[in-house]
Amino acid sequence: MLRVLMFLVPLALSIYAFIDCISTKDEDIRHMPKPLWAILVLLFPLVGSISWIIAGKKRQPAGAGGSIGTAWSRGGRGGGRQQWVAPDDNPEFLKSLDEDKGKDKDDKPGDGERGGPSA
């Protein structure tokens, strides 16, 4: 079992690093051009993969993100990933609920104004 892990872990690491390398935008790659990183990962799977993960790509910290004003906000720099904001943390969503509540009160007819049959 240990022999299999000694083969599968570096293989999985190199596959991950290679796919991450070729799918990364050119402006997010550091130190070398993308083709050189891909060749390094393929020729030296363990060293190349670890080098790519540590030094090859501009990484965004986990807590960093864009504005909180929208439910889906663009990341500030790096990968351009989207970050989800919960509705109860979203001021625009909460404001829209208040507006909807106000509309519901205005739209309801008064006691004597209903269109149904009267007795």
C-alpha contacts under 8 A as a table, 3 or more apart, distances in Angstrom:
res1	aa1	res2	aa2	distance
1	M	4	V	5.20
1	M	5	L	6.42
2	L	5	L	5.06
2	L	6	M	6.15
3	R	6	M	5.09
3	R	7	F	6.53
4	V	7	F	5.23
4	V	8	L	6.03
5	L	8	L	4.97
5	L	9	V	5.70
6	M	9	V	6.01
6	M	10	P	7.05
7	F	10	P	6.06
7	F	11	L	6.36
8	L	11	L	4.99
8	L	12	A	5.94
9	V	12	A	5.21
9	V	13	L	6.08
10	P	13	L	4.95
10	P	14	S	6.02
10	P	45	P	6.83
10	P	46	L	5.84
11	L	14	S	5.20
11	L	15	I	6.13
11	L	45	P	7.35
12	A	15	I	5.12
12	A	16	Y	6.09
13	L	16	Y	5.16
13	L	17	A	6.08
13	L	45	P	7.83
13	L	46	L	7.43
13	L	49	S	6.48
14	S	17	A	5.02
14	S	18	F	5.93
14	S	41	V	6.40
14	S	42	L	7.28
14	S	45	P	5.23
14	S	46	L	6.66
14	S	48	G	7.79
14	S	49	S	5.31
15	I	18	F	5.17
15	I	19	I	6.14
16	Y	19	I	5.34
16	Y	20	D	6.00
17	A	20	D	5.03
17	A	21	C	5.91
17	A	41	V	6.99
17	A	49	S	5.31
17	A	52	W	6.65
17	A	53	I	6.84
18	F	21	C	5.00
18	F	22	I	6.24
18	F	38	A	6.05
18	F	41	V	6.19
18	F	42	L	7.29
18	F	49	S	7.49
19	I	22	I	5.33
19	I	23	S	6.03
20	D	23	S	5.26
20	D	24	T	6.06
21	C	24	T	5.42
21	C	34	K	6.94
21	C	37	W	7.06
21	C	38	A	6.35
21	C	52	W	7.58
22	I	34	K	7.15
22	I	38	A	6.98
24	T	28	D	6.67
24	T	29	I	7.16
24	T	57	K	7.86
24	T	79	G	7.66
25	K	28	D	5.46
25	K	29	I	6.98
25	K	79	G	7.82
26	D	29	I	5.55
26	D	33	P	7.71
26	D	34	K	6.75
28	D	57	K	5.88
28	D	58	K	5.35
28	D	78	G	6.12
28	D	79	G	7.06
29	I	32	M	7.27
29	I	33	P	7.16
29	I	34	K	6.86
29	I	56	G	5.77
29	I	57	K	4.68
29	I	58	K	6.21
30	R	33	P	7.65
30	R	55	A	6.98
30	R	56	G	5.14
30	R	57	K	5.62
30	R	58	K	6.61
31	H	55	A	7.69
31	H	56	G	6.69
32	M	36	L	6.43
32	M	37	W	6.64
32	M	56	G	7.64
33	P	36	L	5.57
33	P	37	W	6.57
34	K	37	W	5.13
34	K	38	A	6.23
35	P	38	A	5.06
35	P	39	I	6.19
36	L	39	I	5.12
36	L	40	L	6.05
37	W	40	L	5.02
37	W	41	V	6.16
37	W	48	G	7.64
37	W	52	W	7.01
37	W	56	G	7.44
38	A	41	V	5.17
38	A	42	L	6.20
39	I	42	L	5.06
39	I	43	L	5.92
40	L	43	L	5.31
40	L	44	F	5.76
40	L	45	P	7.59
40	L	48	G	5.13
40	L	49	S	7.96
41	V	44	F	5.50
41	V	45	P	5.12
41	V	46	L	7.63
41	V	47	V	7.54
41	V	48	G	4.18
41	V	49	S	5.21
41	V	52	W	7.43
42	L	45	P	5.55
42	L	48	G	7.38
43	L	48	G	7.58
44	F	47	V	5.64
44	F	48	G	5.10
44	F	49	S	7.65
45	P	48	G	5.33
45	P	49	S	5.69
46	L	49	S	5.33
46	L	50	I	6.21
47	V	50	I	5.31
47	V	51	S	6.01
48	G	51	S	5.05
48	G	52	W	6.07
49	S	52	W	5.10
49	S	53	I	6.20
50	I	53	I	5.13
50	I	54	I	6.11
51	S	54	I	5.21
51	S	55	A	5.65
51	S	56	G	6.61
52	W	55	A	5.46
52	W	56	G	4.27
52	W	57	K	6.82
53	I	56	G	6.13
53	I	57	K	6.96
54	I	57	K	7.59
55	A	58	K	7.88
58	K	78	G	5.92
58	K	79	G	7.80
59	R	78	G	6.06
59	R	79	G	7.27
60	Q	64	A	6.71
60	Q	77	R	6.91
60	Q	78	G	5.75
60	Q	79	G	7.23
61	P	64	A	5.41
64	A	75	G	7.23
64	A	76	G	7.32
65	G	73	S	7.39
65	G	74	R	6.94
65	G	75	G	4.56
65	G	76	G	5.63
65	G	83	Q	6.69
66	G	73	S	5.51
66	G	74	R	5.35
66	G	75	G	4.77
66	G	76	G	5.10
66	G	83	Q	7.82
67	S	70	T	7.00
67	S	73	S	6.08
67	S	74	R	7.67
68	I	71	A	7.32
68	I	73	S	6.86
68	I	85	V	6.75
68	I	89	D	7.88
68	I	90	N	6.44
69	G	73	S	7.77
69	G	90	N	5.96
69	G	91	P	6.35
69	G	92	E	6.16
70	T	73	S	5.80
70	T	85	V	7.33
70	T	90	N	6.65
70	T	92	E	7.00
71	A	84	W	5.90
71	A	85	V	5.03
71	A	86	A	6.93
71	A	87	P	6.88
71	A	90	N	6.66
72	W	82	Q	6.12
72	W	83	Q	5.74
72	W	84	W	4.97
72	W	85	V	6.38
73	S	82	Q	5.60
73	S	83	Q	5.57
73	S	84	W	6.85
73	S	85	V	7.81
74	R	80	G	6.17
74	R	81	R	6.21
74	R	82	Q	4.89
74	R	83	Q	6.61
75	G	78	G	7.37
75	G	79	G	7.49
75	G	80	G	5.22
75	G	81	R	5.59
75	G	82	Q	5.95
75	G	83	Q	6.86
76	G	80	G	7.28
77	R	80	G	6.49
85	V	89	D	6.59
85	V	90	N	6.61
86	A	89	D	5.35
86	A	90	N	6.47
87	P	90	N	5.04
87	P	93	F	6.18
87	P	94	L	7.43
88	D	91	P	7.65
88	D	93	F	7.60
88	D	94	L	6.86
90	N	93	F	5.43
90	N	94	L	6.44
91	P	94	L	5.10
91	P	95	K	6.08
92	E	95	K	5.05
92	E	96	S	6.19
93	F	96	S	5.07
93	F	97	L	6.39
94	L	97	L	5.11
94	L	98	D	6.51
95	K	98	D	5.14
95	K	99	E	6.30
96	S	99	E	4.96
96	S	100	D	6.09
97	L	100	D	5.03
97	L	101	K	6.10
98	D	101	K	5.07
98	D	102	G	6.25
99	E	102	G	5.11
99	E	103	K	6.28
100	D	103	K	5.05
100	D	104	D	6.22
101	K	104	D	5.19
101	K	105	K	6.50
102	G	105	K	5.31
102	G	106	D	6.40
103	K	106	D	5.10
103	K	107	D	6.02
104	D	107	D	5.20
104	D	108	K	6.36
105	K	108	K	5.65
106	D	109	P	7.90
109	P	113	E	5.81
109	P	114	R	6.40
110	G	113	E	5.41
110	G	114	R	7.23
111	D	114	R	6.86
